[in-house]
């Protein structure tokens, strides 16, 4: 049996954060929820408990407290909020895995606000130099967590990071969340992954995928 891990979901009241928290609470994990509004975090907690009464889940009022208790910290916040959160958790995130799910999209969804030679994940690593930043869950929509099998195929979820042990740990989390994990490479690959989600959003708007779509690598 795997050792129980404590996972802090920062931004647990958003669409992505609440779905990640719900799916990960089904595994052998203790899940700590933080959202800017305590009432909304409590609502997510109650939703998780209603569907899984044995879930080990708790709502906390401070991102630093949640991160201090956690082995793994998931920043389920928009790209624009990552810097502020990073400053709040920097000391308590020392040597811990921090998962970046953000995509640095512009307002029109026709480009990224980051320069071509960097990514949201790489910028987060600079903000948290003593943490093990891993990119994951950025190529999945919130709706995919309830329906990770789309058109009969399990959606892939890509993982990228510089620390092999951290990448392996996050790969297991991706499995628990219901997706097929693919280790894509080191943190620089985040540039490609963030552009992949930009493309998926653009295609979703064009072809009306209704936010239920994912990537699938077909191979022999």
C-alpha positions, -999 to 999 in steps of 0.1 A, spaced: 0 0 0 13 34 -9 23 58 18 -4 84 25 5 117 10 -9 151 21 -18 173 -9 -27 210 -7 -49 223 -34 -45 261 -36 -74 275 -55 -96 245 -45 -128 265 -51 -122 270 -89 -134 246 -116 -100 230 -120 -91 230 -83 -123 215 -71 -122 187 -97 -86 179 -90 -93 178 -52 -124 155 -57 -105 130 -79 -74 129 -57 -94 124 -26 -104 90 -39 -69 78 -36 -48 72 -5 -43 109 1 -51 136 26 -64 166 7 -62 201 21 -84 227 5 -77 264 3 -98 290 -15 -101 327 -10 -136 323 2 -139 298 32 -176 292 25 -168 280 -10 -140 258 2 -164 243 28 -189 236 0 -162 218 -20 -154 198 11 -191 188 16 -194 179 -20 -164 155 -17 -177 140 15 -212 135 0 -197 114 -28 -170 97 -7 -177 97 31 -143 82 39 -123 109 21 -96 125 42 -102 161 34 -100 194 52 -106 231 44 -80 256 57 -80 294 58 -44 301 49 -24 289 18 8 289 39 -8 267 65 -21 243 39 13 242 22 32 238 55 13 206 62 15 193 26 39 170 9 27 181 -25 12 216 -34 -10 221 -64 -14 256 -76 -48 255 -92 -48 292 -98 -46 314 -129 -12 323 -142 -16 359 -131 -20 347 -94 10 324 -93 35 351 -83 15 363 -53 8 327 -41 45 318 -46 55 346 -22 31 334 4 43 297 3 79 301 -5 93 293 29 70 264 36 74 249 1 111 243 6 121 209 -10 84 201 -17 67 192 -50 48 221 -64 25 214 -94 19 241 -119 -13 237 -139 -15 272 -152 -16 282 -189 -5 318 -195 -33 327 -220 -40 361 -233 -75 376 -231 -84 367 -266 -71 331 -265 -50 337 -295 -16 336 -279 4 333 -247 16 362 -226 49 345 -218 80 349 -241 88 319 -264 119 310 -243 100 304 -211 68 290 -196 45 295 -166 61 265 -150 97 277 -155 88 311 -141 73 294 -111 105 274 -106 124 307 -105 100 321 -79 104 289 -58 140 279 -64 141 254 -35 109 236 -46 105 208 -72 82 223 -97 63 199 -120 40 207 -148 8 186 -149 -29 188 -155 -26 219 -178 -37 200 -209 -69 188 -193 -102 207 -190 -122 207 -157 -149 186 -174 -124 159 -182 -120 150 -145 -156 137 -144 -152 121 -179 -115 112 -184 -126 86 -210 -137 105 -241 -150 87 -272 -139 54 -256 -103 65 -250 -87 76 -218 -73 111 -221 -36 115 -218 -22 140 -192 14 151 -197 40 155 -169 72 176 -171 98 183 -145 135 184 -137 134 161 -107 129 125 -116 115 114 -82 90 143 -82 79 135 -117 73 99 -108 53 110 -78 31 133 -99 27 106 -125 10 84 -99 -13 114 -90 -23 117 -126 -33 80 -126 -53 85 -94 -70 115 -111 -82 91 -139 -59 100 -167 -32 82 -187 1 99 -177 28 106 -202 62 119 -190 70 145 -216 105 156 -205 121 183 -183 105 215 -173 114 232 -206 88 210 -223 62 231 -204 65 256 -232 51 231 -256 25 218 -232 11 253 -226 9 259 -263 -9 226 -267 -36 237 -244 -39 270 -262 -44 251 -294 -70 228 -277 -89 258 -265 -89 274 -299 -101 241 -315 -127 238 -288 -141 272 -296 -140 266 -334 -156 231 -333 -177 235 -301 -162 207 -281 -181 221 -251 -150 220 -229 -149 182 -230 -118 174 -250 -83 160 -245 -51 149 -261 -44 113 -270 -11 99 -284 -18 70 -307 11 46 -311 19 9 -317 
